[in-house]
Amino acid sequence: MASNESVNLTPSKILINRNLHTEKSFQEKYSYIEPKELCLKEKISKLVRTNENNLVEAIKKFILSVVPILYWLPRYKFKKWFLADFVSGLTVGIMHIPQGMSYALLAGQHPVYGLYNSFFPVILYSLLGTSRHTSMGTFALTSLMLGNAMASLAPDPVFDLATGKTADGLNEETAWNAIYDRRIILGSAVMFITGIFLFGLSILRVGFVVVYLSDPMISGFTFGAAVQILVSQFKSLVGVSIGSYAGPLNLIWMLRDLILALINLDEPGRTKTSATVVISVICIIFLVILKELNVKYKEKIPLGLPLPGEIVVVIVGTGISYGVNLAEKYGVSIIGNIPSGIPAPVLPAFNELSSLIGYAIPIAVVGYSVSVSIAKIFGSKFGYEIRPNQELVAYGVSNTVCSFFSCFPAFPSMSRSCVQVESGGKTQVVGLIAAAIILLVLLVIGPLFSSIPKACLASIICVAMKGMLKRALALKDLWKVSKLDFATWMVAALSTIFLDVVYGLCVGVGFTLLCIIFRTQLVDKEALERVGETEFYRKAEQYTEMSLHSGMCVGSFRGPLHYLNKEAFRKMVTKVTKIDPVMKLAKMKKVEKKLKKIVKADESNSGRKENVNIVLTEGVVNTAFTQIELSGDLDQNKNSTEVKNKSISQNEGKARENNLKYFILDCSQISFIDSVGAKVLMSVTDDYKKIGVTTYLSNCSPEILRVLTLSGYFSKFGDDVAFVSIHDAIVYAAQEIEQTPLSNEVSLSSQDITQL
């Protein structure tokens, strides 16, 4: 190693001896290789050259990436994984039964369509998905969003309290069947749009865009949705019929109707409500206790599998309802007929697609965002890669194809995914086994569940919301860490509760974007000073031993420099230098004009024209001193000008000591700079140059250097204004100050300027 680039290391010291470097000298010395940016034609040519020698291999790689099962299935370790996958698939499949039927009701659909959702999408995702541990099927959030849409597009039937029939004379079962038939047509159409939208995003390869929803926003939105879900299930928990509402304040109207319905109950209504409430209370208490026992005695349970409380509620509830005949004796609402078999494919309602886009897009965004977040959690935990764009393909194809089989939008569920992990699932084979269980239910067992009370399914939904409601516990930590994140959570939660789910999502996303814009205006702006005798520069006054060379100041802008925060950057420089160059230039021009009048008046009085050159430069920090250099054949013995008599000020020594000559900008925290930012930096540099302050850049990334080069910054101010570190710039500026010869000058104080 060269002597001027030597580094001596000891356990307690780092001694560095190297040359001072600007960015240009550093690149020349170490032979910087400038990255070559290929144009579109060159990129296509390179891609063709790469693949033309092995076209078959390229096609094979593409197919394996689009259909992942063709890659992982031949590598499946049957002896090691199958037993765990089988047990997990059996567990998840059993869990699909109550969740599928419950979330179908939440989506405003007949429970059998929830079973379809637990079969068709699960198979397709197992073939196309990259997550080994997420459980595809019905999902509470998207089911709620679809249910709110159905409430406005196909409202619940309204029954006369006296006759128990609708205005058209339809009894309860007939009226609900007509509504369900209408809703599944709309739900399948929404699913079709959801699938096409997601698949279109996969073609554009913009899967990462939809994921950019902040965690506080998603958490607040989820909490608000959980409150919406709870309130929407009250009518089933108490056994009354109320109107359907969607849009702002829908919860208020539902609660109002619920209270009025309970107040106006007749004798049969009180009997029905009493029986329904008893069923709901028993189911909820049982499920809550069982879930707590699962958590407490998880390690003692055989194979670590959680006890399936939901399926117990479904089986026992169905048996008691059928044996006691709750529907006939007490009027308890049951789900009714469940057809056996697999539905025949039916075309979605293409003529209604245009009116459903507004409902489908938010469902797609929420479903995909939450699902990929869940997949990434498990992928990180078990050490495998999740490809967001392939997830778009999987969700897009699953929703598009399954919309032809009487399904509604399907996405993975967090609760089922956790059960799949806890039960030891290893691969996507779990989904195929779970689908086989659902197929058995559809072909053989399904009709046996026709007697299950709706209150049992509503209880399952309410208890499942416990985890979502616990997200409110994060508020305390959010308040400590970031007030803006706390505000984002609150806005998303409250807007979802009071403005409906879709509006809540839009408000939450909008507020998140506003916070991002707001944060760009709150970029940290710091004046830096040297710590002790080191080469490190930290925020001024953070350490007891801090210093900075006279005539210099260092500023750091901790954020990107673009059109949104250009004014914040100007304010930072003004704050650090304590000089507003625009104001000082205006003041100097005013003084110059007045001085010229004085000189002209002096010439008139003396009768002699002098060669006087007035140059004004501002370099005084925290003062209003202005320096005037007078050159020419001035007779010092003659009273040719009175200016020199105003040159003495009691603050002159302090002014010279603090005279700012160099401003060093630390660019290490500037992540990127756009064309507007480059122009602002050029403007600021030029303004300070006019008042005698030279601007140096330090710690610039290659991308910043490239943008500044293309914008003409270095061609205007020279290649020697960018340094590899702050200390290099400081040392260089100190050498410049020491080499600057003293000049004969006349100084005027701010008081003198006022007198002029």
Salt bridges, closest charged atoms under 4 A:
GLU5 OE2 - HIS21 NE2 3.84
ASP156 OD1 - ARG183 NH2 2.48
ASP156 OD2 - LYS235 NZ 2.65
ASP257 OD1 - ARG256 NH2 3.07
GLU267 OE1 - ARG270 NH2 3.00
GLU292 OE2 - LYS466 NZ 2.27
GLU310 OE2 - LYS291 NZ 3.19
GLU352 OE2 - ARG182 NH1 2.83
ASP485 OD1 - ARG519 NH2 3.12
GLU526 OE1 - ARG558 NH2 2.82
GLU592 OE2 - LYS596 NZ 3.56
GLU610 OE2 - ARG608 NE 3.37
ASP633 OD2 - ARG608 NH2 3.02
ASP635 OD2 - LYS638 NZ 3.86
GLU652 OE2 - ARG656 NH2 3.28
ASP686 OD2 - LYS690 NZ 3.71
GLU703 OE2 - ARG706 NH2 2.79
ASP719 OD2 - LYS24 NZ 3.38
ASP728 OD1 - ARG18 NH2 2.47
GLU745 OE2 - ARG656 NH1 2.50
